[in-house]
Amino acid sequence: MVEIDGVWSMIKGDLNQDGFIDLTDYLLLYNAVANFENKYDIDCSGFTDLTDLVILKDYLDKFITVIKP
């Protein structure tokens, strides 16, 4: 989870559900944006756009992974 402006939210971005936000996820999102596909909406704006790429790039830099008990 991440806190954004005092609201706790789940991190979205593991597009292929492998437990890691990595380059594979970034390429899936990049191709969706380039082809005007509305498949992955990271920022919950209602459509997939460059803003979603910026958010996912930030998550990539933080090496976010799934932590399971």
C-alpha positions, 0 to 999 in steps of 0.5 A, a space after each residue: 500500500 502507498 499513502 497519497 494525500 492522506 489516503 491509503 491505496 493499493 499499488 497497481 502496476 503488476 500487469 502480468 501478475 508475476 509479483 514484480 513491477 518490472 520492465 515487462 509490465 512497462 513494455 505491456 503498458 507502453 504498447 497499450 498506450 502506443 496502440 490506443 488500447 484502454 487495457 491498463 488504467 494505473 491512475 484510475 482516470 478511465 483510460 490508458 495514457 502517458 500519465 499511467 506510464 509516468 506512474 509505472 516508471 516511478 514504481 519501476 525505480 522503487 523496485 516494488 515487489 509483492 510481499 506475502 506472509 
